């Protein structure tokens, strides 16, 4: 509720952003950021085969997880007579039923794990292909995404606290731009 009040007051919003920007990243970021960043750095020098094997294992785990714990994927996989064990190698990925943007738009809540009770918030894509896509996220997911971005930037010598301009598609307001501190 306080975020909505601040958002409606440009002076308060700018002041809040300025105050937040003064807090060093190490205090603003949660443990998920640091553990994921460490994982990325740890796997930086591993072989291509190891990465493919690791990703495939994670994919198999994910296929089983969403089948067992979401209404949407259970229904989708059953309708296609698809089972996670059908995917035996990376070349079998085309067996996985396709999920479209429209599926996300119509079934976002049904895609949430039934055993997940954490706090979720809405995010959206930039809409560069026509219409933005609304999704649910968590602080942990956001932290891992930010860790991935910071990791990539760091590899070319750019630091997260350095200034930048981001072109992010349409802004959901009557403004043409937003200045973020």
N, C-alpha and C positions, 0 to 999 in steps of 0.2 A: 504494500500500500504506500509506503514512503517513497518507493521508486516512482510510482505514478505521479505523486505530488511534485517531486523534484523534476520529473520529465516535463511537466507543464509550466515550469518556471525556468526560462532560459538562463537567468543569472544563477539560480540555485544549481541547475544542471552543470553549467560550466564550472562553478566553484567546486562541486562534488568531484567532477572529473579531474580538476587541478589537484585537489587534495589526494585523490586516489593515485594520481601519477607520481606523487612524492613518496609513496610507499615503495620501497625496493621490491623487485620481483620475488626475491626469495621469501618474502613475507606474504605476498599476495597469492602465490601459487600453492596448490595443495599437493600432498604426497604422490598422487597419481601422476602429476606432471613429471616429478623428478624420477619416479620409478620407471616410467615409460621412456623418458629421455635416456636413462641409464641403459635400458634394454636396447634402444636404438644404437647407442654407442658401442655396446658390447657386441652386437651383431654386425657391426660395420665392416669387419674384415673377414667374415665367414664366407665360405664358398657359395657359389650360386646354387649348387645342388642342396646344400644345407638349408638355404633360404626357401627353396621350392618345397622341400620336405616339411619344414616348419610351417609354411603357409598352408600346405595341403592338410596337415594334421589339424591346424586351427579351423580350416574350412569344414572338415568332417565333424569336429566338435560342435561347430556352429549349426550345421545342418541337423544334427541330432537334438541340440538344445531348442532350436525354434520349433521343430516338429513336436517335441514333448511338452513345450511350455507356452505355445501360442495357439490361439484358435485359428487365426488366419493361415499360418503355414501348415498346420495339420490338415485343414480343409483343402488347401491348394495341393499339397503333396498327395493326399489320398485321391483327389479327383484325377490327378495325373498318374496314379499308380506308381509314384516315385518313393524310393526309400534311400536313406543316406548310404546304406551299404552298396547301392547300385554304383556309387562313385568310388571306383577302385584305384584310379590314377587321375592325374590332372587332365588327361584327354577326355575323361568322362564328364567334364563340367557341363557340356552341352545337354546332358540328361536332366540337369536341375531345371525345374519349371521357372520360366521367366516371370519376374515381378516388374510390372510397369509403373510409371508415375501415377497413372490412374488408380492402380491398386493401392498405392500409398495414400492418395487423396481420399479414397473411399473407406480404407480399412486401417488407418493409422493406429487407432486404439486397440484393434484386434491383433496388431503385430507386436504389442508390448508383452514381455514375458509375464506369465501369470504368477510367477514366484518373485517378481520384482516389486518391492514396496518402497523404494527410494523416491526422492523428490525428482520430478521431471519438469522440464520447461520446453516451450515451443521455440523452434528455430525455423528458418526458411532458407531456401536456396536463393540465389540472386535473380533467377527468372530469365536468364539469358536465352533460353530456348522458347520463350513465350510467356509462360506463367510460372511464378515461383512455386516451389513445392514446400509444404509445411511438414515438419518432422518433429519428433520428440527427442530430447537430448537430456543428458545428466551432466552434473559438474565434472564427473570423472571422464566422460566422453570428451567434453570440451577441453579438459586439461590434457588429455592424450593428443587431441588434434593440435593444440597449441604447442605441445612438446615436439610433434612432428614438424610443424612449421619452423619452430626455433632451431631444430636440428638441421633442417635443410638450409636455412639462412646461415647458420654458423659454419657450414661447410664451404661457403663462399665468402666468409669474412664479415657478414652482416650480423649485428647484434639486435635483439628484440627491442632494446631501449633506444636504438637509433631512429631518427625521423624517417617517415615514409609517406607516400601517397598510395591509397588503395582505390582502385576502380572496381566497384562492387555491384554494378547493375542499377536498377531503379531503387529509389528511396521511397518508402511508403508514407509520403507526406507531400505537402505542396512546395517543399524546399528542393533546390537543385543540388545542394551539397550539404554536408554535415562536417563540422570541424571537431575532431576528437583530439583531446590532449593526451 
